[in-house]
Amino acid sequence: MASKSTDTIATSSLAASKLKSVVQLLKVRLTISVVLSSVFGFLMFNGAINWSALFVLIISGFATTFASNIFNQILEKDTDALMNRTKNRPLPEGRLSVFEALVIAVFCISIGLFLLFYFLNPLSGWLGALAFVLYSFVYTPLKTKTSWSVIIGAFPGAIPPMLGYVAASNTFGLLPGLLFAFQFFWQFPHFWAIAWKLDDQYQNAGLKMLPFNNTKPKASLRIILFSSIVFALSAIVPFLLGYVGNVALIVSIIVGTWLVFKAFKLLQKKGKKESLHLMLATLVYLLAVQIIFIFDKI
């Protein structure tokens, strides 16, 4: 009797451990930010809100992003083991096997694309498939080859807001293109700030994430500052074309100036603290502009 009880406890403990590992594998917090970007694009469409379509978009967004995250970790299992911030992930530690991760990823991408193609529209389905392929099988392998990988990775990273708009409208146009461009330019100061802070770990793993193939000359910081300026200016374009009003313009200018100032401080001091501040500033800017664009539109 005691043996059965012990076996039951052990089984429950193992199941709980596996579940915890699966949740970690999915990168839920990162996925939420991706899904919120697609919801932002959906709400920027001028028509009446289709709540059932929005629900499908959210579920499919979680599923396809989960799959992308898993394939990324499968391909980077060995390099993840070389970095402090990633060595405790489920695959490097052996808490999940590659086969188990692959089964979950295939299930997620199948559900995600099925929902996009058959419950929303084929245009959003193709965009979801493109983002998945580019992120998992183009950007991820290139990270060990060239610093151009960040530019390649910016394409799938910029698709969610455009996909959200297309899911709502079933059409392309100038506005979803602007939403794509805004998120495209956002990724350079964001990811280069992370790369500056974690440069030693990236170099140890052989990942080339900074301009000039992962070295830290001052020219890299000038590029980071320039990308911050371009990103800040990109948020003003929707106002110039009449898609948002004065409130959005004012907020974009204020937060954009703050972001550029953080990039300038990094250029001056070249420190990890300044790179962390810039990374956080990009997150605040993205969220602030998305929220104010929606409220301004309403």
C-alpha positions as CSV (number, residue, x, y, z in Angstrom):
1,M,0.0,0.0,0.0
2,A,2.8,2.4,0.9
3,S,4.7,1.4,-2.2
4,K,1.6,2.3,-4.4
5,S,1.3,5.6,-2.6
6,T,5.0,6.4,-3.2
7,D,4.7,5.5,-6.9
8,T,1.7,7.8,-7.2
9,I,3.6,10.7,-5.6
10,A,6.6,10.0,-7.8
11,T,4.4,9.9,-11.0
12,S,2.6,13.1,-10.0
13,S,6.0,14.8,-9.3
14,L,7.3,13.7,-12.7
15,A,4.2,15.0,-14.5
16,A,4.4,18.3,-12.7
17,S,8.1,18.6,-13.6
18,K,7.3,17.8,-17.3
19,L,4.5,20.3,-17.3
20,K,6.8,23.0,-15.9
21,S,9.4,22.2,-18.5
22,V,6.8,22.4,-21.3
23,V,5.7,25.8,-20.1
24,Q,9.3,27.0,-20.0
25,L,9.8,25.6,-23.5
26,L,6.9,27.6,-24.9
27,K,8.3,31.0,-23.7
28,V,4.9,32.3,-22.6
29,R,5.9,35.9,-21.8
30,L,7.6,36.4,-25.1
31,T,4.6,34.9,-26.9
32,I,2.2,37.2,-25.1
33,S,4.1,40.2,-26.5
34,V,3.9,38.8,-30.0
35,V,0.2,38.1,-29.7
36,L,-0.5,41.6,-28.3
37,S,1.2,43.1,-31.4
38,S,-1.2,41.1,-33.6
39,V,-4.1,42.3,-31.5
40,F,-2.9,45.8,-32.0
41,G,-2.9,45.4,-35.7
42,F,-6.4,43.8,-35.6
43,L,-7.8,46.8,-33.6
44,M,-6.2,49.3,-36.0
45,F,-8.7,48.2,-38.7
46,N,-11.5,50.8,-39.0
47,G,-14.4,48.3,-39.4
48,A,-16.5,46.9,-36.6
49,I,-14.7,44.5,-34.3
50,N,-15.4,40.9,-35.1
51,W,-14.9,39.3,-31.6
52,S,-14.9,35.7,-32.8
53,A,-12.2,36.5,-35.3
54,L,-10.2,38.3,-32.7
55,F,-10.5,35.2,-30.4
56,V,-9.3,32.9,-33.2
57,L,-6.4,35.3,-33.9
58,I,-5.3,35.2,-30.3
59,I,-5.4,31.4,-30.1
60,S,-3.6,30.9,-33.5
61,G,-1.1,33.5,-32.5
62,F,-0.2,31.6,-29.3
63,A,0.0,28.3,-31.2
64,T,2.2,29.5,-34.1
65,T,4.5,31.5,-31.8
66,F,4.8,28.6,-29.4
67,A,5.9,26.4,-32.4
68,S,8.5,29.0,-33.6
69,N,9.9,29.3,-30.1
70,I,10.2,25.5,-29.8
71,F,11.9,25.0,-33.2
72,N,14.3,27.9,-32.3
73,Q,15.3,26.0,-29.1
74,I,15.6,22.7,-30.9
75,L,18.1,24.2,-33.4
76,E,19.9,26.1,-30.7
77,K,20.1,23.4,-28.1
78,D,23.9,23.2,-28.2
79,T,24.5,26.9,-28.3
80,D,22.0,27.5,-25.5
81,A,24.1,25.2,-23.3
82,L,27.0,27.6,-23.6
83,M,25.2,30.7,-22.3
84,N,24.3,31.5,-18.7
85,R,20.9,32.9,-19.5
86,T,19.8,29.9,-21.6
87,K,21.7,26.9,-20.2
88,N,18.9,26.1,-17.8
89,R,16.3,25.7,-20.6
90,P,14.6,22.3,-20.8
91,L,16.5,21.0,-23.8
92,P,20.1,21.8,-22.8
93,E,19.3,20.3,-19.3
94,G,17.7,17.2,-20.8
95,R,14.4,17.7,-18.9
96,L,12.7,17.3,-22.3
97,S,13.9,15.4,-25.3
98,V,14.2,16.8,-28.8
99,F,11.5,14.4,-29.9
100,E,9.1,15.5,-27.2
101,A,9.8,19.2,-28.2
102,L,9.3,18.3,-31.8
103,V,5.9,16.7,-31.2
104,I,4.7,19.7,-29.3
105,A,6.0,22.1,-32.0
106,V,4.3,20.2,-34.8
107,F,1.0,20.0,-32.9
108,C,1.2,23.8,-32.2
109,I,2.0,24.9,-35.8
110,S,-0.7,22.6,-37.2
111,I,-3.3,24.1,-35.0
112,G,-2.1,27.7,-35.5
113,L,-2.1,27.5,-39.3
114,F,-5.3,25.6,-39.5
115,L,-7.1,28.3,-37.5
116,L,-5.5,31.1,-39.6
117,F,-6.3,29.5,-43.0
118,Y,-9.8,28.1,-42.4
119,F,-11.3,30.3,-39.6
120,L,-9.8,33.7,-40.6
121,N,-8.5,34.1,-44.2
122,P,-5.8,32.6,-46.4
123,L,-3.9,35.9,-46.5
124,S,-3.3,35.8,-42.7
125,G,-2.5,32.1,-43.0
126,W,0.3,32.7,-45.5
127,L,1.6,35.5,-43.3
128,G,1.7,33.2,-40.3
129,A,3.4,30.5,-42.3
130,L,6.0,32.9,-43.6
131,A,6.8,34.3,-40.2
132,F,7.2,30.7,-38.8
133,V,9.5,29.6,-41.6
134,L,11.6,32.8,-41.6
135,Y,12.1,32.8,-37.8
136,S,12.6,29.0,-37.3
137,F,14.6,28.0,-40.4
138,V,16.3,31.1,-41.8
139,Y,16.9,33.5,-38.9
140,T,17.8,30.9,-36.3
141,P,20.5,29.1,-38.3
142,L,22.0,32.4,-39.5
143,K,22.7,33.6,-36.0
144,T,26.0,31.6,-36.0
145,K,26.9,32.8,-39.5
146,T,26.5,36.5,-39.7
147,S,25.3,39.6,-37.9
148,W,22.9,40.2,-40.9
149,S,20.7,37.6,-39.1
150,V,19.2,40.4,-37.0
151,I,18.0,42.1,-40.2
152,I,16.6,38.8,-41.5
153,G,14.9,38.1,-38.1
154,A,13.3,41.6,-38.1
155,F,11.0,40.4,-41.0
156,P,9.2,37.6,-39.1
157,G,9.3,39.8,-36.0
158,A,7.4,42.6,-37.8
159,I,4.7,40.4,-39.3
160,P,2.3,40.1,-36.3
161,P,0.7,43.6,-36.4
162,M,0.3,43.3,-40.2
163,L,-1.1,39.9,-39.8
164,G,-3.6,41.2,-37.2
165,Y,-4.8,43.9,-39.6
166,V,-5.1,41.5,-42.5
167,A,-7.0,39.0,-40.2
168,A,-9.5,41.8,-39.6
169,S,-9.7,43.3,-43.1
170,N,-8.8,40.3,-45.4
171,T,-6.7,42.8,-47.4
172,F,-3.3,44.4,-47.6
173,G,-2.8,48.2,-47.8
174,L,-0.7,51.1,-46.7
175,L,-1.7,51.1,-43.1
176,P,-0.7,47.4,-42.4
177,G,2.5,48.2,-44.3
178,L,3.2,51.1,-41.9
179,L,2.5,48.8,-38.9
180,F,4.9,46.3,-40.3
181,A,7.6,49.0,-40.8
182,F,7.1,50.4,-37.3
183,Q,7.7,47.0,-35.7
184,F,10.5,46.2,-38.2
185,F,12.5,49.2,-37.1
186,W,11.8,48.7,-33.4
187,Q,13.7,45.4,-33.4
188,F,17.1,46.9,-34.2
189,P,17.6,49.1,-31.1
190,H,15.9,46.5,-29.0
191,F,17.9,43.4,-30.0
192,W,21.2,45.3,-30.4
193,A,20.8,46.7,-26.9
194,I,20.4,43.1,-25.6
195,A,23.3,41.9,-27.7
196,W,25.5,44.7,-26.3
197,K,24.7,43.7,-22.7
198,L,25.2,39.9,-23.4
199,D,28.0,40.2,-25.9
200,D,30.4,38.0,-23.9
201,Q,27.8,35.2,-23.7
202,Y,26.9,35.5,-27.4
203,Q,30.6,35.3,-28.4
204,N,31.1,32.3,-26.2
205,A,28.2,30.6,-28.0
206,G,29.4,31.7,-31.4
207,L,26.3,33.9,-32.1
208,K,26.9,37.0,-34.1
209,M,24.2,39.4,-32.9
210,L,25.9,42.8,-33.0
211,P,26.8,44.8,-36.2
212,F,30.3,43.8,-37.5
213,N,29.9,40.2,-36.5
214,N,29.7,40.6,-32.7
215,T,32.5,43.0,-32.0
216,K,32.1,46.1,-29.9
217,P,33.6,49.0,-31.8
218,K,32.1,52.5,-31.4
219,A,30.7,52.2,-34.9
220,S,28.2,49.6,-33.5
221,L,26.9,52.1,-31.0
222,R,26.5,54.7,-33.8
223,I,24.4,52.2,-35.7
224,I,22.3,51.5,-32.6
225,L,21.8,55.3,-32.1
226,F,20.9,55.7,-35.8
227,S,18.4,52.8,-35.6
228,S,16.8,54.4,-32.6
229,I,16.3,57.6,-34.4
230,V,14.8,55.9,-37.5
231,F,12.5,53.9,-35.2
232,A,11.4,57.0,-33.3
233,L,10.6,58.8,-36.6
234,S,8.7,55.8,-38.0
235,A,6.0,56.3,-35.4
236,I,5.3,59.8,-36.7
237,V,4.5,58.6,-40.3
238,P,1.0,57.4,-39.5
239,F,0.1,60.9,-38.2
240,L,1.6,62.5,-41.4
241,L,-0.6,60.2,-43.5
242,G,-3.8,60.9,-41.4
243,Y,-4.2,57.6,-39.7
244,V,-3.8,58.9,-36.2
245,G,-4.3,62.3,-34.6
246,N,-2.5,64.9,-32.4
247,V,-2.5,62.9,-29.2
248,A,-0.6,60.0,-30.9
249,L,1.9,62.4,-32.4
250,I,2.6,64.1,-29.1
251,V,3.1,60.8,-27.2
252,S,5.3,59.4,-30.0
253,I,7.5,62.5,-30.0
254,I,7.9,62.5,-26.2
255,V,8.6,58.8,-25.8
256,G,10.7,58.7,-29.0
257,T,12.9,61.5,-27.7
258,W,13.4,59.6,-24.4
259,L,14.4,56.5,-26.4
260,V,16.9,58.3,-28.5
261,F,18.4,59.9,-25.4
262,K,18.9,56.4,-23.9
263,A,20.7,55.3,-27.1
264,F,22.9,58.4,-26.9
265,K,23.8,57.6,-23.3
266,L,24.8,54.1,-24.4
267,L,27.0,55.7,-27.1
268,Q,28.6,57.9,-24.5
269,K,29.2,55.4,-21.7
270,K,29.3,52.0,-23.5
271,G,28.1,50.2,-20.4
272,K,25.9,47.2,-19.8
273,K,23.6,49.3,-17.6
274,E,23.0,51.8,-20.4
275,S,22.2,48.9,-22.8
276,L,19.7,47.5,-20.3
277,H,18.1,51.0,-20.0
278,L,17.8,51.2,-23.8
279,M,16.3,47.8,-24.1
280,L,13.7,48.6,-21.5
281,A,13.0,52.0,-23.2
282,T,12.2,50.1,-26.5
283,L,9.7,48.0,-24.7
284,V,8.0,51.0,-23.0
285,Y,8.0,52.9,-26.3
286,L,6.4,50.0,-28.3
287,L,3.7,49.4,-25.7
288,A,3.0,53.2,-25.3
289,V,2.7,53.8,-29.0
290,Q,0.5,50.8,-29.6
291,I,-1.9,51.8,-26.8
292,I,-2.1,55.4,-27.8
293,F,-2.6,54.6,-31.5
294,I,-5.6,52.4,-30.5
295,F,-7.1,55.0,-28.2
296,D,-6.5,57.8,-30.6
297,K,-8.2,55.9,-33.4
298,I,-11.2,55.2,-31.1
